[in-house]
Amino acid sequence: MKIAIGIVIAGLIFLFLLMDKKQVKKVFERLSIYWFRIAFAFLVLFIMNVAAGFVGVYVPVNIASGLVIAVLGIPGFASICALAFFL
């Protein structure tokens, strides 16, 4: 497992060495957008969990639900709400 992780990290470093500054900047900009979306999704999940806890509904705060909200946005939020209320 450690060897596979080392190979992946070495490959990523090699790819970054082959890119110019504009390409590296674009890659990090896209990654930062997704990190912000994931962080905001967990904030929304936490607020929804606290608010729904007052009426006895449990909303799962885990990586899968966070990624669903981060990728899908408002439809992902609606699907997580529907799963929480109907299950």
Wavefront OBJ file of the C-alpha trace (Angstrom):
o trace
v 0.000 0.000 0.000
v 2.817 2.392 0.864
v 4.486 1.645 -2.459
v 1.309 2.442 -4.398
v 0.863 5.753 -2.547
v 4.510 6.616 -3.216
v 4.111 5.864 -6.924
v 0.974 8.027 -7.146
v 2.670 10.939 -5.342
v 5.768 10.623 -7.540
v 3.563 10.608 -10.645
v 1.741 13.751 -9.506
v 5.020 15.534 -8.802
v 6.279 14.507 -12.236
v 3.101 15.873 -13.870
v 3.435 19.178 -11.992
v 7.049 19.467 -13.165
v 5.938 19.045 -16.786
v 3.249 21.763 -16.553
v 3.878 25.439 -16.931
v 2.762 28.015 -14.347
v -0.553 28.793 -16.021
v -1.603 25.154 -16.090
v -0.596 24.591 -12.469
v -2.494 27.721 -11.444
v -5.595 26.505 -13.278
v -5.410 23.053 -11.637
v -5.073 24.519 -8.136
v -7.878 26.992 -8.834
v -10.238 24.162 -9.779
v -9.198 22.142 -6.729
v -9.769 25.116 -4.442
v -13.295 25.537 -5.807
v -14.133 21.921 -4.976
v -12.546 22.141 -1.520
v -14.664 25.210 -0.795
v -17.790 23.436 -2.023
v -17.066 20.410 0.170
v -16.435 22.605 3.231
v -19.634 24.556 2.584
v -21.549 21.289 2.127
v -20.417 20.090 5.555
v -21.434 23.420 7.062
v -24.889 23.037 5.509
v -25.125 19.440 6.750
v -24.188 20.463 10.272
v -26.737 23.285 10.341
v -29.382 20.988 8.891
v -28.528 18.310 11.478
v -28.879 20.775 14.359
v -32.107 22.273 13.010
v -33.685 18.903 12.206
v -32.633 17.549 15.598
v -35.243 19.772 17.238
v -38.008 17.823 15.488
v -36.377 14.418 15.922
v -35.000 13.864 12.418
v -31.424 12.642 12.042
v -29.478 13.941 9.039
v -26.295 11.963 8.331
v -23.133 14.058 8.334
v -20.616 11.902 6.486
v -18.344 12.117 3.475
v -20.881 10.588 1.088
v -23.613 13.095 1.887
v -21.072 15.929 1.825
v -19.866 14.910 -1.629
v -23.451 14.569 -2.899
v -24.217 18.134 -1.834
v -20.863 19.435 -3.113
v -21.280 17.871 -6.553
v -25.026 18.279 -7.106
v -25.652 21.504 -5.218
v -29.299 22.291 -4.459
v -30.667 19.013 -5.919
v -28.187 17.140 -3.730
v -29.384 19.091 -0.705
v -32.984 18.221 -1.594
v -32.151 14.531 -1.991
v -30.363 14.389 1.369
v -33.356 16.131 2.983
v -35.741 13.664 1.362
v -33.675 10.694 2.531
v -33.513 12.089 6.050
v -37.240 12.781 6.319
v -38.587 9.670 4.570
v -36.217 7.044 5.925
l 1 2 3 4 5 6 7 8 9 10 11 12 13 14 15 16 17 18 19 20 21 22 23 24 25 26 27 28 29 30 31 32 33 34 35 36 37 38 39 40 41 42 43 44 45 46 47 48 49 50 51 52 53 54 55 56 57 58 59 60 61 62 63 64 65 66 67 68 69 70 71 72 73 74 75 76 77 78 79 80 81 82 83 84 85 86 87
